[in-house]
Amino acid sequence: MGTAMTCDQAVKMLFAYLDRALPGDALEELERHLQACLDCCDRLQFSRRLDDFVRDRLGDTPLPDGLEARLRERIHAVQSSRGAS
């Protein structure tokens, strides 16, 4: 087994994880990290709540172009500034 995943690497993968878009090896590595890291589990829980909140508010209305990417980038920047290592 190689080097353990860092929190920064894990945070970058959370939205793909929620979208079920991670390939096998990346998925397994992230899940191992989540089993050991309470901070990243908290970030995942927050991301799930945010996704649910947005989905509940929008219903079937599509997001404006680029909005999802901008939101995810901003969330990642805030989380990173709070000490993801």
Distance bins in CASP14 RR format, pairs under 12 A and 6 or more apart:
PFRMAT RR
TARGET T0000
AUTHOR 0000-0000-0000
RMODE 2
METHOD distances of the structure
MODEL  1
1 25 0 0 0 0 0 1 0 0 0 0 0
1 28 0 0 0 0 0 1 0 0 0 0 0
1 29 0 0 0 0 1 0 0 0 0 0 0
1 32 0 0 0 0 1 0 0 0 0 0 0
2 25 0 0 0 0 0 1 0 0 0 0 0
2 29 0 0 0 0 1 0 0 0 0 0 0
2 32 0 0 0 0 0 1 0 0 0 0 0
3 9 0 0 0 0 1 0 0 0 0 0 0
3 29 0 0 0 0 0 1 0 0 0 0 0
3 33 0 0 0 0 0 1 0 0 0 0 0
4 10 0 0 0 0 0 1 0 0 0 0 0
4 29 0 0 0 0 1 0 0 0 0 0 0
4 30 0 0 0 0 0 1 0 0 0 0 0
4 32 0 0 0 0 1 0 0 0 0 0 0
4 33 1 0 0 1 0 0 0 0 0 0 0
4 35 0 0 0 0 0 1 0 0 0 0 0
4 36 0 0 0 0 1 0 0 0 0 0 0
4 37 0 0 0 0 1 0 0 0 0 0 0
4 40 0 0 0 0 0 1 0 0 0 0 0
4 85 0 0 0 0 0 1 0 0 0 0 0
5 11 0 0 0 0 0 1 0 0 0 0 0
5 12 0 0 0 0 0 1 0 0 0 0 0
5 13 0 0 0 0 1 0 0 0 0 0 0
5 14 0 0 0 0 0 1 0 0 0 0 0
5 25 0 0 0 0 0 1 0 0 0 0 0
5 26 0 0 0 0 1 0 0 0 0 0 0
5 27 0 0 0 0 0 1 0 0 0 0 0
5 28 0 0 0 0 0 1 0 0 0 0 0
5 29 1 0 1 0 0 0 0 0 0 0 0
5 30 1 0 0 1 0 0 0 0 0 0 0
5 31 0 0 0 0 0 1 0 0 0 0 0
5 32 1 0 0 1 0 0 0 0 0 0 0
5 33 1 0 1 0 0 0 0 0 0 0 0
5 34 0 0 0 0 1 0 0 0 0 0 0
5 35 0 0 0 0 0 1 0 0 0 0 0
5 36 0 0 0 0 1 0 0 0 0 0 0
5 37 0 0 0 0 1 0 0 0 0 0 0
5 40 0 0 0 0 1 0 0 0 0 0 0
5 84 0 0 0 0 0 1 0 0 0 0 0
5 85 0 0 0 0 0 1 0 0 0 0 0
6 12 0 0 0 0 1 0 0 0 0 0 0
6 13 0 0 0 0 0 1 0 0 0 0 0
6 29 0 0 0 0 0 1 0 0 0 0 0
6 30 0 0 0 0 0 1 0 0 0 0 0
6 33 0 0 0 0 1 0 0 0 0 0 0
6 36 0 0 0 0 0 1 0 0 0 0 0
6 37 0 0 0 0 1 0 0 0 0 0 0
6 39 0 0 0 0 0 1 0 0 0 0 0
6 40 0 0 0 0 1 0 0 0 0 0 0
6 80 0 0 0 0 0 1 0 0 0 0 0
6 83 0 0 0 0 0 1 0 0 0 0 0
6 84 1 0 0 1 0 0 0 0 0 0 0
6 85 1 0 0 1 0 0 0 0 0 0 0
7 13 0 0 0 0 0 1 0 0 0 0 0
7 14 0 0 0 0 0 1 0 0 0 0 0
7 30 0 0 0 0 0 1 0 0 0 0 0
7 33 1 0 0 1 0 0 0 0 0 0 0
7 34 0 0 0 0 0 1 0 0 0 0 0
7 36 0 0 0 0 0 1 0 0 0 0 0
7 37 1 0 0 1 0 0 0 0 0 0 0
7 38 0 0 0 0 0 1 0 0 0 0 0
7 39 1 0 0 1 0 0 0 0 0 0 0
7 40 1 0 1 0 0 0 0 0 0 0 0
7 41 0 0 0 0 0 1 0 0 0 0 0
7 42 0 0 0 0 0 1 0 0 0 0 0
7 43 0 0 0 0 1 0 0 0 0 0 0
7 44 0 0 0 0 0 1 0 0 0 0 0
7 76 0 0 0 0 0 1 0 0 0 0 0
7 79 0 0 0 0 1 0 0 0 0 0 0
7 80 0 0 0 0 1 0 0 0 0 0 0
7 82 0 0 0 0 0 1 0 0 0 0 0
7 83 1 0 0 1 0 0 0 0 0 0 0
7 84 1 0 1 0 0 0 0 0 0 0 0
7 85 1 0 1 0 0 0 0 0 0 0 0
8 14 0 0 0 0 0 1 0 0 0 0 0
8 33 0 0 0 0 0 1 0 0 0 0 0
8 37 0 0 0 0 0 1 0 0 0 0 0
8 39 0 0 0 0 0 1 0 0 0 0 0
8 40 0 0 0 0 1 0 0 0 0 0 0
8 43 0 0 0 0 0 1 0 0 0 0 0
8 76 0 0 0 0 1 0 0 0 0 0 0
8 77 0 0 0 0 0 1 0 0 0 0 0
8 79 0 0 0 0 1 0 0 0 0 0 0
8 80 1 0 0 1 0 0 0 0 0 0 0
8 81 0 0 0 0 0 1 0 0 0 0 0
8 82 0 0 0 0 0 1 0 0 0 0 0
8 83 0 0 0 0 1 0 0 0 0 0 0
8 84 1 0 1 0 0 0 0 0 0 0 0
8 85 1 0 0 1 0 0 0 0 0 0 0
9 16 0 0 0 0 0 1 0 0 0 0 0
9 17 0 0 0 0 0 1 0 0 0 0 0
9 26 0 0 0 0 1 0 0 0 0 0 0
9 29 0 0 0 0 1 0 0 0 0 0 0
9 30 0 0 0 0 1 0 0 0 0 0 0
9 32 0 0 0 0 0 1 0 0 0 0 0
9 33 1 0 0 1 0 0 0 0 0 0 0
9 34 0 0 0 0 0 1 0 0 0 0 0
9 37 0 0 0 0 0 1 0 0 0 0 0
9 40 0 0 0 0 1 0 0 0 0 0 0
9 76 0 0 0 0 0 1 0 0 0 0 0
9 80 0 0 0 0 0 1 0 0 0 0 0
9 84 0 0 0 0 1 0 0 0 0 0 0
9 85 0 0 0 0 0 1 0 0 0 0 0
10 16 0 0 0 0 0 1 0 0 0 0 0
10 17 0 0 0 0 1 0 0 0 0 0 0
10 22 0 0 0 0 0 1 0 0 0 0 0
10 26 0 0 0 0 0 1 0 0 0 0 0
10 27 0 0 0 0 0 1 0 0 0 0 0
10 29 0 0 0 0 1 0 0 0 0 0 0
10 30 1 0 1 0 0 0 0 0 0 0 0
10 31 0 0 0 0 1 0 0 0 0 0 0
10 32 0 0 0 0 1 0 0 0 0 0 0
10 33 1 0 1 0 0 0 0 0 0 0 0
10 34 1 0 0 1 0 0 0 0 0 0 0
10 35 0 0 0 0 0 1 0 0 0 0 0
10 36 0 0 0 0 0 1 0 0 0 0 0
10 37 1 0 0 1 0 0 0 0 0 0 0
10 38 0 0 0 0 0 1 0 0 0 0 0
10 39 0 0 0 0 1 0 0 0 0 0 0
10 40 1 0 1 0 0 0 0 0 0 0 0
10 41 0 0 0 0 1 0 0 0 0 0 0
10 42 0 0 0 0 0 1 0 0 0 0 0
10 43 1 0 0 1 0 0 0 0 0 0 0
10 44 0 0 0 0 1 0 0 0 0 0 0
10 47 0 0 0 0 0 1 0 0 0 0 0
10 76 0 0 0 0 0 1 0 0 0 0 0
10 79 0 0 0 0 0 1 0 0 0 0 0
10 80 0 0 0 0 0 1 0 0 0 0 0
10 84 1 0 0 1 0 0 0 0 0 0 0
10 85 0 0 0 0 0 1 0 0 0 0 0
11 17 0 0 0 0 0 1 0 0 0 0 0
11 30 0 0 0 0 0 1 0 0 0 0 0
11 33 0 0 0 0 0 1 0 0 0 0 0
11 34 0 0 0 0 0 1 0 0 0 0 0
11 37 0 0 0 0 0 1 0 0 0 0 0
11 39 0 0 0 0 1 0 0 0 0 0 0
11 40 1 0 0 1 0 0 0 0 0 0 0
11 41 0 0 0 0 0 1 0 0 0 0 0
11 42 0 0 0 0 0 1 0 0 0 0 0
11 43 1 0 1 0 0 0 0 0 0 0 0
11 44 0 0 0 0 1 0 0 0 0 0 0
11 46 0 0 0 0 0 1 0 0 0 0 0
11 47 0 0 0 0 1 0 0 0 0 0 0
11 72 0 0 0 0 0 1 0 0 0 0 0
11 73 0 0 0 0 0 1 0 0 0 0 0
11 75 0 0 0 0 1 0 0 0 0 0 0
11 76 1 0 0 1 0 0 0 0 0 0 0
11 77 0 0 0 0 0 1 0 0 0 0 0
11 78 0 0 0 0 0 1 0 0 0 0 0
11 79 1 0 1 0 0 0 0 0 0 0 0
11 80 1 0 0 1 0 0 0 0 0 0 0
11 81 0 0 0 0 0 1 0 0 0 0 0
11 82 0 0 0 0 0 1 0 0 0 0 0
11 83 0 0 0 0 1 0 0 0 0 0 0
11 84 1 0 1 0 0 0 0 0 0 0 0
11 85 0 0 0 0 1 0 0 0 0 0 0
12 22 0 0 0 0 0 1 0 0 0 0 0
12 26 0 0 0 0 0 1 0 0 0 0 0
12 30 0 0 0 0 1 0 0 0 0 0 0
12 33 0 0 0 0 0 1 0 0 0 0 0
12 40 0 0 0 0 0 1 0 0 0 0 0
12 43 0 0 0 0 0 1 0 0 0 0 0
12 47 0 0 0 0 0 1 0 0 0 0 0
12 72 0 0 0 0 1 0 0 0 0 0 0
12 73 0 0 0 0 0 1 0 0 0 0 0
12 75 0 0 0 0 0 1 0 0 0 0 0
12 76 1 0 0 1 0 0 0 0 0 0 0
12 77 0 0 0 0 0 1 0 0 0 0 0
12 79 0 0 0 0 1 0 0 0 0 0 0
12 80 0 0 0 0 1 0 0 0 0 0 0
12 84 0 0 0 0 1 0 0 0 0 0 0
13 19 0 0 0 0 0 1 0 0 0 0 0
13 20 0 0 0 0 0 1 0 0 0 0 0
13 21 0 0 0 0 1 0 0 0 0 0 0
13 22 1 0 0 1 0 0 0 0 0 0 0
13 23 0 0 0 0 0 1 0 0 0 0 0
13 24 0 0 0 0 0 1 0 0 0 0 0
13 25 0 0 0 0 0 1 0 0 0 0 0
13 26 1 0 0 1 0 0 0 0 0 0 0
13 27 0 0 0 0 1 0 0 0 0 0 0
13 28 0 0 0 0 0 1 0 0 0 0 0
13 29 0 0 0 0 1 0 0 0 0 0 0
13 30 1 0 1 0 0 0 0 0 0 0 0
13 31 0 0 0 0 0 1 0 0 0 0 0
13 33 0 0 0 0 1 0 0 0 0 0 0
13 34 0 0 0 0 1 0 0 0 0 0 0
13 40 0 0 0 0 1 0 0 0 0 0 0
13 43 0 0 0 0 0 1 0 0 0 0 0
13 44 0 0 0 0 1 0 0 0 0 0 0
13 47 0 0 0 0 0 1 0 0 0 0 0
13 72 0 0 0 0 0 1 0 0 0 0 0
13 76 0 0 0 0 0 1 0 0 0 0 0
13 84 0 0 0 0 0 1 0 0 0 0 0
14 21 0 0 0 0 0 1 0 0 0 0 0
14 22 0 0 0 0 1 0 0 0 0 0 0
14 26 0 0 0 0 0 1 0 0 0 0 0
14 27 0 0 0 0 0 1 0 0 0 0 0
14 30 0 0 0 0 1 0 0 0 0 0 0
14 31 0 0 0 0 0 1 0 0 0 0 0
14 33 0 0 0 0 0 1 0 0 0 0 0
14 34 0 0 0 0 1 0 0 0 0 0 0
14 37 0 0 0 0 0 1 0 0 0 0 0
14 39 0 0 0 0 0 1 0 0 0 0 0
14 40 1 0 0 1 0 0 0 0 0 0 0
14 41 0 0 0 0 0 1 0 0 0 0 0
14 42 0 0 0 0 0 1 0 0 0 0 0
14 43 1 0 0 1 0 0 0 0 0 0 0
14 44 1 0 1 0 0 0 0 0 0 0 0
14 45 0 0 0 0 0 1 0 0 0 0 0
14 46 0 0 0 0 1 0 0 0 0 0 0
14 47 1 0 1 0 0 0 0 0 0 0 0
14 48 0 0 0 0 1 0 0 0 0 0 0
14 50 0 0 0 0 0 1 0 0 0 0 0
14 51 0 0 0 0 0 1 0 0 0 0 0
14 72 0 0 0 0 1 0 0 0 0 0 0
14 75 0 0 0 0 1 0 0 0 0 0 0
14 76 0 0 0 0 1 0 0 0 0 0 0
14 79 0 0 0 0 1 0 0 0 0 0 0
14 84 0 0 0 0 0 1 0 0 0 0 0
15 21 0 0 0 0 1 0 0 0 0 0 0
15 22 0 0 0 0 1 0 0 0 0 0 0
15 30 0 0 0 0 0 1 0 0 0 0 0
15 43 0 0 0 0 0 1 0 0 0 0 0
15 44 0 0 0 0 1 0 0 0 0 0 0
15 46 0 0 0 0 0 1 0 0 0 0 0
15 47 1 0 0 1 0 0 0 0 0 0 0
15 48 0 0 0 0 0 1 0 0 0 0 0
15 50 0 0 0 0 1 0 0 0 0 0 0
15 51 0 0 0 0 1 0 0 0 0 0 0
15 54 0 0 0 0 0 1 0 0 0 0 0
15 68 0 0 0 0 1 0 0 0 0 0 0
15 69 0 0 0 0 1 0 0 0 0 0 0
15 71 0 0 0 0 1 0 0 0 0 0 0
15 72 1 0 1 0 0 0 0 0 0 0 0
15 73 0 0 0 0 0 1 0 0 0 0 0
15 75 0 0 0 0 1 0 0 0 0 0 0
15 76 0 0 0 0 1 0 0 0 0 0 0
15 79 0 0 0 0 0 1 0 0 0 0 0
16 22 1 0 1 0 0 0 0 0 0 0 0
16 23 0 0 0 0 1 0 0 0 0 0 0
16 24 0 0 0 0 0 1 0 0 0 0 0
16 26 1 0 0 1 0 0 0 0 0 0 0
16 27 0 0 0 0 1 0 0 0 0 0 0
16 30 0 0 0 0 1 0 0 0 0 0 0
16 44 0 0 0 0 0 1 0 0 0 0 0
16 47 0 0 0 0 0 1 0 0 0 0 0
16 72 0 0 0 0 1 0 0 0 0 0 0
16 76 0 0 0 0 0 1 0 0 0 0 0
17 23 0 0 0 0 0 1 0 0 0 0 0
17 24 0 0 0 0 0 1 0 0 0 0 0
17 26 0 0 0 0 1 0 0 0 0 0 0
17 27 1 0 0 1 0 0 0 0 0 0 0
17 28 0 0 0 0 0 1 0 0 0 0 0
17 29 0 0 0 0 0 1 0 0 0 0 0
17 30 1 0 1 0 0 0 0 0 0 0 0
17 31 0 0 0 0 1 0 0 0 0 0 0
17 33 0 0 0 0 0 1 0 0 0 0 0
17 34 0 0 0 0 1 0 0 0 0 0 0
17 40 0 0 0 0 0 1 0 0 0 0 0
17 41 0 0 0 0 0 1 0 0 0 0 0
17 43 0 0 0 0 0 1 0 0 0 0 0
17 44 1 0 0 1 0 0 0 0 0 0 0
17 47 0 0 0 0 1 0 0 0 0 0 0
17 48 0 0 0 0 1 0 0 0 0 0 0
17 51 0 0 0 0 0 1 0 0 0 0 0
18 27 0 0 0 0 0 1 0 0 0 0 0
18 30 0 0 0 0 0 1 0 0 0 0 0
18 43 0 0 0 0 0 1 0 0 0 0 0
18 44 1 0 0 1 0 0 0 0 0 0 0
18 45 0 0 0 0 0 1 0 0 0 0 0
18 46 0 0 0 0 0 1 0 0 0 0 0
18 47 1 0 1 0 0 0 0 0 0 0 0
18 48 1 0 0 1 0 0 0 0 0 0 0
18 49 0 0 0 0 0 1 0 0 0 0 0
18 50 0 0 0 0 1 0 0 0 0 0 0
18 51 1 0 1 0 0 0 0 0 0 0 0
18 52 0 0 0 0 0 1 0 0 0 0 0
18 54 0 0 0 0 0 1 0 0 0 0 0
18 55 0 0 0 0 0 1 0 0 0 0 0
18 68 0 0 0 0 0 1 0 0 0 0 0
18 72 0 0 0 0 0 1 0 0 0 0 0
18 75 0 0 0 0 0 1 0 0 0 0 0
19 27 0 0 0 0 0 1 0 0 0 0 0
19 47 0 0 0 0 0 1 0 0 0 0 0
19 48 0 0 0 0 0 1 0 0 0 0 0
19 51 0 0 0 0 1 0 0 0 0 0 0
19 68 0 0 0 0 0 1 0 0 0 0 0
19 72 0 0 0 0 0 1 0 0 0 0 0
20 26 0 0 0 0 0 1 0 0 0 0 0
20 27 0 0 0 0 1 0 0 0 0 0 0
20 30 0 0 0 0 0 1 0 0 0 0 0
20 51 0 0 0 0 0 1 0 0 0 0 0
21 27 0 0 0 0 1 0 0 0 0 0 0
21 30 0 0 0 0 0 1 0 0 0 0 0
22 28 0 0 0 0 1 0 0 0 0 0 0
22 29 0 0 0 0 1 0 0 0 0 0 0
22 30 1 0 0 1 0 0 0 0 0 0 0
22 31 0 0 0 0 1 0 0 0 0 0 0
22 33 0 0 0 0 0 1 0 0 0 0 0
22 34 0 0 0 0 0 1 0 0 0 0 0
23 29 0 0 0 0 0 1 0 0 0 0 0
23 30 0 0 0 0 0 1 0 0 0 0 0
24 30 0 0 0 0 1 0 0 0 0 0 0
24 31 0 0 0 0 1 0 0 0 0 0 0
24 32 0 0 0 0 0 1 0 0 0 0 0
25 31 0 0 0 0 0 1 0 0 0 0 0
25 32 0 0 0 0 0 1 0 0 0 0 0
26 32 0 0 0 0 0 1 0 0 0 0 0
26 33 0 0 0 0 0 1 0 0 0 0 0
27 33 0 0 0 0 0 1 0 0 0 0 0
27 34 0 0 0 0 0 1 0 0 0 0 0
28 34 0 0 0 0 0 1 0 0 0 0 0
28 35 0 0 0 0 0 1 0 0 0 0 0
29 35 0 0 0 0 0 1 0 0 0 0 0
29 36 0 0 0 0 0 1 0 0 0 0 0
30 36 0 0 0 0 0 1 0 0 0 0 0
30 37 0 0 0 0 0 1 0 0 0 0 0
30 40 0 0 0 0 1 0 0 0 0 0 0
30 41 0 0 0 0 0 1 0 0 0 0 0
30 43 0 0 0 0 0 1 0 0 0 0 0
30 44 0 0 0 0 1 0 0 0 0 0 0
31 37 0 0 0 0 0 1 0 0 0 0 0
31 40 0 0 0 0 0 1 0 0 0 0 0
31 41 0 0 0 0 0 1 0 0 0 0 0
31 44 0 0 0 0 0 1 0 0 0 0 0
32 40 0 0 0 0 0 1 0 0 0 0 0
33 39 0 0 0 0 0 1 0 0 0 0 0
33 40 1 0 0 1 0 0 0 0 0 0 0
33 41 0 0 0 0 1 0 0 0 0 0 0
33 43 0 0 0 0 0 1 0 0 0 0 0
33 44 0 0 0 0 0 1 0 0 0 0 0
33 84 0 0 0 0 0 1 0 0 0 0 0
33 85 0 0 0 0 0 1 0 0 0 0 0
34 40 1 0 1 0 0 0 0 0 0 0 0
34 41 1 0 1 0 0 0 0 0 0 0 0
34 42 0 0 0 0 0 1 0 0 0 0 0
34 43 0 0 0 0 1 0 0 0 0 0 0
34 44 1 0 0 1 0 0 0 0 0 0 0
34 45 0 0 0 0 0 1 0 0 0 0 0
34 47 0 0 0 0 0 1 0 0 0 0 0
35 41 0 0 0 0 1 0 0 0 0 0 0
35 44 0 0 0 0 0 1 0 0 0 0 0
37 43 0 0 0 0 1 0 0 0 0 0 0
37 44 0 0 0 0 1 0 0 0 0 0 0
37 84 0 0 0 0 1 0 0 0 0 0 0
37 85 0 0 0 0 0 1 0 0 0 0 0
38 44 0 0 0 0 0 1 0 0 0 0 0
38 45 0 0 0 0 0 1 0 0 0 0 0
39 45 0 0 0 0 0 1 0 0 0 0 0
39 46 0 0 0 0 0 1 0 0 0 0 0
39 79 0 0 0 0 1 0 0 0 0 0 0
39 82 0 0 0 0 1 0 0 0 0 0 0
39 83 0 0 0 0 1 0 0 0 0 0 0
39 84 1 0 0 1 0 0 0 0 0 0 0
39 85 0 0 0 0 1 0 0 0 0 0 0
40 46 0 0 0 0 0 1 0 0 0 0 0
40 47 0 0 0 0 0 1 0 0 0 0 0
40 79 0 0 0 0 1 0 0 0 0 0 0
40 83 0 0 0 0 0 1 0 0 0 0 0
40 84 1 0 0 1 0 0 0 0 0 0 0
40 85 0 0 0 0 0 1 0 0 0 0 0
41 47 0 0 0 0 0 1 0 0 0 0 0
41 48 0 0 0 0 0 1 0 0 0 0 0
42 48 0 0 0 0 0 1 0 0 0 0 0
42 49 0 0 0 0 0 1 0 0 0 0 0
42 79 0 0 0 0 1 0 0 0 0 0 0
42 82 0 0 0 0 0 1 0 0 0 0 0
42 84 0 0 0 0 0 1 0 0 0 0 0
43 49 0 0 0 0 0 1 0 0 0 0 0
43 50 0 0 0 0 0 1 0 0 0 0 0
43 75 0 0 0 0 1 0 0 0 0 0 0
43 76 0 0 0 0 1 0 0 0 0 0 0
43 78 0 0 0 0 0 1 0 0 0 0 0
43 79 1 0 1 0 0 0 0 0 0 0 0
43 80 0 0 0 0 0 1 0 0 0 0 0
43 82 0 0 0 0 1 0 0 0 0 0 0
43 83 0 0 0 0 0 1 0 0 0 0 0
43 84 1 0 0 1 0 0 0 0 0 0 0
44 50 0 0 0 0 0 1 0 0 0 0 0
44 51 0 0 0 0 0 1 0 0 0 0 0
44 79 0 0 0 0 0 1 0 0 0 0 0
45 51 0 0 0 0 0 1 0 0 0 0 0
45 52 0 0 0 0 0 1 0 0 0 0 0
46 52 0 0 0 0 0 1 0 0 0 0 0
46 53 0 0 0 0 0 1 0 0 0 0 0
46 75 0 0 0 0 1 0 0 0 0 0 0
46 76 0 0 0 0 0 1 0 0 0 0 0
46 78 0 0 0 0 0 1 0 0 0 0 0
46 79 0 0 0 0 1 0 0 0 0 0 0
46 82 0 0 0 0 0 1 0 0 0 0 0
47 53 0 0 0 0 0 1 0 0 0 0 0
47 54 0 0 0 0 0 1 0 0 0 0 0
47 71 0 0 0 0 0 1 0 0 0 0 0
47 72 0 0 0 0 1 0 0 0 0 0 0
47 75 1 0 0 1 0 0 0 0 0 0 0
47 76 0 0 0 0 1 0 0 0 0 0 0
47 78 0 0 0 0 0 1 0 0 0 0 0
47 79 0 0 0 0 1 0 0 0 0 0 0
48 54 0 0 0 0 0 1 0 0 0 0 0
48 55 0 0 0 0 0 1 0 0 0 0 0
49 55 0 0 0 0 0 1 0 0 0 0 0
49 56 0 0 0 0 0 1 0 0 0 0 0
49 75 0 0 0 0 0 1 0 0 0 0 0
50 56 0 0 0 0 0 1 0 0 0 0 0
50 57 0 0 0 0 0 1 0 0 0 0 0
50 68 0 0 0 0 0 1 0 0 0 0 0
50 71 0 0 0 0 1 0 0 0 0 0 0
50 72 0 0 0 0 1 0 0 0 0 0 0
50 74 0 0 0 0 0 1 0 0 0 0 0
50 75 1 0 0 1 0 0 0 0 0 0 0
50 76 0 0 0 0 0 1 0 0 0 0 0
50 78 0 0 0 0 0 1 0 0 0 0 0
50 79 0 0 0 0 0 1 0 0 0 0 0
51 57 0 0 0 0 0 1 0 0 0 0 0
51 58 0 0 0 0 0 1 0 0 0 0 0
51 63 0 0 0 0 0 1 0 0 0 0 0
51 68 0 0 0 0 0 1 0 0 0 0 0
51 71 0 0 0 0 0 1 0 0 0 0 0
51 72 0 0 0 0 0 1 0 0 0 0 0
51 75 0 0 0 0 0 1 0 0 0 0 0
52 58 0 0 0 0 0 1 0 0 0 0 0
52 59 0 0 0 0 0 1 0 0 0 0 0
53 59 0 0 0 0 0 1 0 0 0 0 0
53 71 0 0 0 0 0 1 0 0 0 0 0
54 61 0 0 0 0 0 1 0 0 0 0 0
54 62 0 0 0 0 0 1 0 0 0 0 0
54 63 0 0 0 0 1 0 0 0 0 0 0
54 67 0 0 0 0 1 0 0 0 0 0 0
54 68 0 0 0 0 1 0 0 0 0 0 0
54 71 1 0 0 1 0 0 0 0 0 0 0
54 72 0 0 0 0 0 1 0 0 0 0 0
54 75 0 0 0 0 0 1 0 0 0 0 0
55 61 0 0 0 0 0 1 0 0 0 0 0
55 62 0 0 0 0 0 1 0 0 0 0 0
55 63 0 0 0 0 0 1 0 0 0 0 0
55 68 0 0 0 0 0 1 0 0 0 0 0
57 63 0 0 0 0 0 1 0 0 0 0 0
58 64 0 0 0 0 0 1 0 0 0 0 0
58 67 0 0 0 0 0 1 0 0 0 0 0
58 68 0 0 0 0 0 1 0 0 0 0 0
58 71 0 0 0 0 0 1 0 0 0 0 0
61 67 0 0 0 0 0 1 0 0 0 0 0
62 68 0 0 0 0 1 0 0 0 0 0 0
63 69 0 0 0 0 1 0 0 0 0 0 0
63 70 0 0 0 0 1 0 0 0 0 0 0
63 71 0 0 0 0 1 0 0 0 0 0 0
63 72 0 0 0 0 0 1 0 0 0 0 0
64 70 0 0 0 0 1 0 0 0 0 0 0
64 71 0 0 0 0 0 1 0 0 0 0 0
66 72 0 0 0 0 1 0 0 0 0 0 0
66 73 0 0 0 0 1 0 0 0 0 0 0
66 74 0 0 0 0 0 1 0 0 0 0 0
67 73 0 0 0 0 0 1 0 0 0 0 0
67 74 0 0 0 0 0 1 0 0 0 0 0
68 74 0 0 0 0 0 1 0 0 0 0 0
68 75 0 0 0 0 0 1 0 0 0 0 0
69 75 0 0 0 0 0 1 0 0 0 0 0
69 76 0 0 0 0 0 1 0 0 0 0 0
70 76 0 0 0 0 0 1 0 0 0 0 0
70 77 0 0 0 0 0 1 0 0 0 0 0
71 77 0 0 0 0 0 1 0 0 0 0 0
71 78 0 0 0 0 0 1 0 0 0 0 0
72 78 0 0 0 0 0 1 0 0 0 0 0
72 79 0 0 0 0 0 1 0 0 0 0 0
73 79 0 0 0 0 0 1 0 0 0 0 0
73 80 0 0 0 0 0 1 0 0 0 0 0
74 80 0 0 0 0 0 1 0 0 0 0 0
74 81 0 0 0 0 0 1 0 0 0 0 0
75 81 0 0 0 0 0 1 0 0 0 0 0
75 82 0 0 0 0 0 1 0 0 0 0 0
75 84 0 0 0 0 0 1 0 0 0 0 0
76 82 0 0 0 0 0 1 0 0 0 0 0
76 83 0 0 0 0 0 1 0 0 0 0 0
76 84 0 0 0 0 1 0 0 0 0 0 0
77 83 0 0 0 0 0 1 0 0 0 0 0
77 84 0 0 0 0 0 1 0 0 0 0 0
78 84 0 0 0 0 0 1 0 0 0 0 0
79 85 0 0 0 0 0 1 0 0 0 0 0
END
